[in-house]
């Protein structure tokens, strides 16, 4: 995407733009964000290529079954990366992430991620938790996060970016 272009707001990115608008108004403890995504086999292959994680549990059904899974599984951090979508929209600058992977995620599973801000101080230092559930309502992962949220001039710049059409936001 050309940085000078202005993306049209479609139904899909209208939600993401609303997350940006919320961040410009200021976020508080208790604020909650929810997204969902269906992971494909292609997502798993692309993630493995990007990270160079070629563990056969992600590629070879026989190996995955030998490990007790019903088929190949998505990378845990691919599932965990859903927090990056929310974090990027609210301009969260991560300083720490701790994941707990509880159940496998298979290509074709639809995962919901619910991120809740648990605390924010006056300088924008924040903590949050995330819970990931599959289409059956089973928790597949949890995360604890620390980072910084925009304050003062950072929120002003974010508001200016929105007024300019949010040209760096491809969502």
C-alpha positions as CSV (number, residue, x, y, z in Angstrom):
1,X,0.0,0.0,0.0
2,X,1.3,3.4,-0.9
3,X,1.7,5.6,2.2
4,X,0.0,8.5,0.3
5,X,-3.1,6.5,-0.6
6,X,-6.2,6.6,1.5
7,X,-7.9,3.3,2.1
8,X,-11.6,3.1,1.7
9,X,-13.4,2.2,4.9
10,X,-15.2,-1.1,4.3
11,X,-17.2,-3.1,6.8
12,X,-14.1,-5.1,7.7
13,X,-11.8,-2.2,8.4
14,X,-14.6,0.0,9.9
15,X,-14.2,-2.1,13.0
16,X,-10.4,-1.7,13.1
17,X,-10.8,2.1,12.5
18,X,-13.1,2.2,15.5
19,X,-10.4,0.6,17.6
20,X,-8.0,3.4,16.5
21,X,-10.7,6.0,17.4
22,X,-11.0,4.5,20.9
23,X,-7.3,4.7,21.4
24,X,-7.3,8.4,20.4
25,X,-10.0,9.1,23.1
26,X,-7.9,7.2,25.7
27,X,-8.2,3.7,27.0
28,X,-8.8,2.5,30.5
29,X,-8.7,-0.6,32.6
30,X,-11.5,-2.9,31.7
31,X,-11.6,-1.9,28.0
32,X,-12.1,-5.1,26.0
33,X,-11.4,-5.9,22.4
34,X,-12.6,-9.0,20.5
35,X,-11.6,-10.3,17.1
36,X,-11.9,-13.7,15.4
37,X,-10.0,-15.4,12.6
38,X,-10.2,-18.8,10.8
39,X,-6.7,-20.2,10.3
40,X,-5.9,-22.0,7.0
41,X,-3.3,-24.5,6.0
42,X,-1.8,-21.7,3.9
43,X,-1.5,-19.5,7.0
44,X,0.4,-22.2,8.8
45,X,2.8,-22.7,5.8
46,X,3.4,-18.9,5.5
47,X,4.0,-18.5,9.2
48,X,6.4,-21.4,9.2
49,X,8.3,-19.9,6.3
50,X,8.5,-16.5,8.0
51,X,9.6,-17.9,11.3
52,X,11.6,-20.9,10.0
53,X,9.7,-23.1,12.3
54,X,9.5,-26.3,10.3
55,X,8.5,-28.6,13.2
56,X,6.9,-31.6,11.5
57,X,3.9,-31.4,13.8
58,X,2.8,-28.4,11.6
59,X,3.4,-30.2,8.2
60,X,3.3,-34.0,8.4
61,X,0.1,-35.7,9.5
62,X,1.8,-38.9,10.5
63,X,4.1,-37.0,12.9
64,X,1.3,-35.0,14.3
65,X,-0.7,-38.1,14.9
66,X,2.3,-39.8,16.6
67,X,2.3,-36.8,19.0
68,X,-1.4,-37.4,19.8
69,X,-3.1,-34.8,17.5
70,X,-5.8,-35.7,15.1
71,X,-3.9,-33.9,12.3
72,X,-1.4,-31.2,11.7
73,X,-1.6,-28.2,14.1
74,X,-1.1,-24.5,13.6
75,X,1.9,-22.9,15.2
76,X,1.0,-21.7,18.8
77,X,2.5,-18.3,18.1
78,X,0.4,-18.0,14.9
79,X,-2.6,-18.2,17.1
80,X,-1.0,-15.9,19.7
81,X,-0.2,-13.4,17.0
82,X,-3.9,-12.4,17.0
83,X,-3.0,-10.0,19.8
84,X,-0.9,-8.1,17.2
85,X,-4.0,-7.2,15.3
86,X,-5.6,-5.6,18.3
87,X,-2.3,-4.2,19.6
88,X,-1.5,-2.6,16.2
89,X,-4.9,-0.9,16.0
90,X,-4.7,0.6,19.5
91,X,-0.9,1.4,19.1
92,X,0.1,-0.9,21.9
93,X,3.9,-1.1,22.2
94,X,4.6,-4.5,23.7
95,X,7.3,-5.0,26.3
96,X,6.4,-8.5,27.4
97,X,4.2,-11.5,26.4
98,X,3.6,-14.8,28.2
99,X,1.5,-17.5,26.5
100,X,0.0,-20.7,27.7
101,X,-1.1,-23.1,25.0
102,X,-3.9,-25.3,26.2
103,X,-5.3,-27.1,23.2
104,X,-4.2,-27.6,19.6
105,X,-5.5,-25.3,16.8
106,X,-6.1,-27.1,13.5
107,X,-6.2,-25.5,10.1
108,X,-9.9,-24.6,9.5
109,X,-10.5,-23.7,13.2
110,X,-12.0,-20.3,13.9
111,X,-10.4,-18.7,16.9
112,X,-11.8,-15.8,18.9
113,X,-9.4,-13.6,20.8
114,X,-10.6,-11.5,23.7
115,X,-8.1,-8.9,25.0
116,X,-8.9,-7.1,28.2
117,X,-6.8,-4.2,29.5
118,X,-6.3,-4.8,33.2
119,X,-4.4,-1.7,34.2
120,X,-2.9,1.5,32.9
121,X,-0.9,4.1,34.7
122,X,-0.6,7.8,34.0
123,X,2.4,7.3,31.7
124,X,0.6,4.7,29.5
125,X,2.2,1.6,31.0
126,X,-0.3,-1.1,30.7
127,X,-1.1,-4.7,31.4
128,X,-3.6,-6.9,29.6
129,X,-4.8,-10.5,29.4
130,X,-6.0,-12.4,26.4
131,X,-8.1,-15.5,26.0
132,X,-8.3,-17.5,22.8
133,X,-11.2,-19.9,22.2
134,X,-12.1,-22.1,19.3
135,X,-15.4,-22.5,17.5
136,X,-16.5,-25.1,20.1
137,X,-16.0,-22.6,23.0
138,X,-12.9,-24.4,24.2
139,X,-10.1,-22.3,25.5
140,X,-7.0,-23.0,23.3
141,X,-4.6,-20.4,24.8
142,X,-4.2,-17.5,27.2
143,X,-1.7,-14.7,27.4
144,X,-0.5,-12.0,29.8
145,X,0.8,-8.8,28.2
146,X,2.7,-5.7,29.3
147,X,3.4,-2.6,27.2
148,X,2.7,1.0,26.6
149,X,-0.4,2.7,25.2
150,X,-0.3,6.1,23.5
151,X,-0.7,9.1,25.7
152,X,-0.5,12.9,25.1
153,X,1.2,13.6,21.8
154,X,1.0,10.0,20.7
155,X,-2.8,10.1,20.9
156,X,-2.7,13.4,19.1
157,X,-0.6,11.9,16.3
158,X,-2.9,8.9,16.1
159,X,-5.9,11.3,15.8
160,X,-4.1,13.2,13.0
161,X,-3.4,9.9,11.2
162,X,-7.1,9.0,11.3
163,X,-8.1,12.5,10.0
164,X,-5.6,11.8,7.1
165,X,-7.4,8.6,6.3
166,X,-5.1,6.4,8.4
167,X,-2.8,5.8,5.4
168,X,-0.4,3.3,7.1
169,X,-3.3,1.0,8.2
170,X,-3.9,-1.7,5.6
171,X,-6.8,-3.1,7.6
